[in-house]
Amino acid sequence: MGFRNFGSLILIFLILMMVFGTQRLRDVGNDLAVAIRSFRKGLQEDQDEKEGNKQ
């Protein structure tokens, strides 16, 4: 990832902050983190269930 890509990511982030505000971005980030944790937990439970059926 070169400097040009990093600069464009910062620019996009700044535009998002101006449009939505910092509080809304924080809420979206928290919601995304909860969704990722839930997804990983579901995958782990599914994998554990498959391993339990093999034994």
Backbone as CSV, one residue per row, in Angstrom:
resi,resn,N_x,N_y,N_z,CA_x,CA_y,CA_z,C_x,C_y,C_z
1,MET,0.854,-1.168,0.000,0.000,0.000,0.000,0.900,1.231,0.000
2,GLY,0.874,1.948,-1.072,1.728,3.106,-1.211,1.165,4.327,-0.524
3,PHE,1.934,5.398,-0.564,1.515,6.639,0.077,0.276,7.212,-0.585
4,ARG,0.157,7.032,-1.892,-1.006,7.560,-2.601,-2.285,6.886,-2.097
5,ASN,-2.244,5.582,-1.900,-3.421,4.878,-1.372,-3.739,5.336,0.040
6,PHE,-2.734,5.516,0.860,-2.932,5.957,2.237,-3.536,7.353,2.262
7,GLY,-3.052,8.229,1.408,-3.580,9.588,1.333,-5.038,9.606,0.908
8,SER,-5.388,8.732,-0.030,-6.781,8.696,-0.483,-7.687,8.141,0.618
9,LEU,-7.190,7.197,1.422,-7.979,6.679,2.534,-8.237,7.762,3.574
10,ILE,-7.228,8.562,3.844,-7.393,9.663,4.801,-8.401,10.672,4.262
11,LEU,-8.318,10.973,2.981,-9.254,11.910,2.369,-10.686,11.397,2.470
12,ILE,-10.897,10.135,2.186,-12.233,9.535,2.290,-12.724,9.603,3.729
13,PHE,-11.845,9.297,4.681,-12.221,9.342,6.089,-12.614,10.761,6.510
14,LEU,-11.866,11.758,6.059,-12.193,13.145,6.405,-13.539,13.563,5.818
15,ILE,-13.809,13.149,4.589,-15.099,13.468,3.972,-16.230,12.798,4.747
16,LEU,-16.039,11.544,5.135,-17.061,10.847,5.923,-17.295,11.543,7.261
17,MET,-16.225,12.027,7.883,-16.378,12.741,9.154,-17.177,14.019,8.973
18,MET,-16.951,14.722,7.870,-17.691,15.963,7.637,-19.160,15.682,7.340
19,VAL,-19.440,14.591,6.645,-20.820,14.287,6.259,-21.608,13.743,7.449
20,PHE,-21.047,12.754,8.132,-21.796,12.066,9.184,-21.499,12.569,10.586
21,GLY,-20.353,13.138,10.820,-19.968,13.572,12.161,-19.259,12.452,12.908
22,THR,-18.515,12.826,13.911,-17.697,11.840,14.623,-18.541,10.880,15.456
23,GLN,-19.622,11.348,16.046,-20.455,10.469,16.878,-21.087,9.365,16.044
24,ARG,-21.605,9.722,14.885,-22.247,8.725,14.015,-21.218,7.712,13.518
25,LEU,-20.008,8.172,13.168,-18.964,7.241,12.733,-18.566,6.306,13.869
26,ARG,-18.533,6.830,15.099,-18.209,5.996,16.256,-19.284,4.920,16.437
27,ASP,-20.545,5.306,16.274,-21.645,4.344,16.390,-21.557,3.267,15.315
28,VAL,-21.255,3.679,14.105,-21.125,2.715,12.999,-19.960,1.768,13.265
29,GLY,-18.855,2.300,13.766,-17.696,1.462,14.089,-18.016,0.445,15.175
30,ASN,-18.729,0.885,16.197,-19.114,-0.041,17.268,-20.059,-1.122,16.748
31,ASP,-21.022,-0.727,15.929,-21.953,-1.706,15.361,-21.222,-2.712,14.481
32,LEU,-20.259,-2.229,13.712,-19.482,-3.125,12.851,-18.653,-4.094,13.685
33,ALA,-18.060,-3.617,14.769,-17.266,-4.483,15.641,-18.142,-5.562,16.275
34,VAL,-19.337,-5.206,16.713,-20.253,-6.189,17.299,-20.653,-7.224,16.255
35,ALA,-20.907,-6.780,15.039,-21.292,-7.707,13.971,-20.162,-8.677,13.644
36,ILE,-18.931,-8.178,13.612,-17.785,-9.049,13.325,-17.592,-10.067,14.443
37,ARG,-17.703,-9.624,15.702,-17.571,-10.553,16.833,-18.646,-11.628,16.778
38,SER,-19.862,-11.231,16.475,-20.968,-12.176,16.397,-20.733,-13.173,15.269
39,PHE,-20.252,-12.704,14.140,-19.972,-13.572,13.004,-18.893,-14.591,13.348
40,ARG,-17.812,-14.127,13.971,-16.734,-15.038,14.370,-17.217,-16.062,15.391
41,LYS,-18.040,-15.622,16.336,-18.570,-16.530,17.348,-19.440,-17.596,16.691
42,GLY,-20.255,-17.181,15.728,-21.090,-18.129,15.000,-20.266,-19.138,14.224
43,LEU,-19.192,-18.685,13.593,-18.308,-19.598,12.866,-17.654,-20.591,13.823
44,GLN,-17.215,-20.089,14.981,-16.571,-20.963,15.960,-17.550,-22.009,16.485
45,GLU,-18.784,-21.582,16.777,-19.789,-22.527,17.270,-20.119,-23.571,16.218
46,ASP,-20.188,-23.149,14.953,-20.463,-24.085,13.867,-19.329,-25.091,13.725
47,GLN,-18.086,-24.604,13.823,-16.935,-25.492,13.722,-16.904,-26.467,14.902
48,ASP,-17.196,-25.972,16.104,-17.230,-26.847,17.278,-18.317,-27.906,17.131
49,GLU,-19.453,-27.519,16.571,-20.566,-28.462,16.379,-20.170,-29.557,15.381
50,LYS,-19.484,-29.175,14.317,-19.046,-30.161,13.322,-18.036,-31.116,13.918
51,GLU,-17.114,-30.594,14.741,-16.109,-31.445,15.382,-16.779,-32.388,16.395
52,GLY,-17.821,-31.924,17.056,-18.541,-32.764,18.018,-19.275,-33.909,17.330
53,ASN,-19.777,-33.690,16.129,-20.484,-34.733,15.383,-19.539,-35.785,14.836
54,LYS,-18.272,-35.451,14.622,-17.299,-36.403,14.079,-16.883,-37.425,15.130
55,GLN,-16.902,-37.026,16.390,-16.391,-37.915,17.441,-17.390,-38.942,17.840
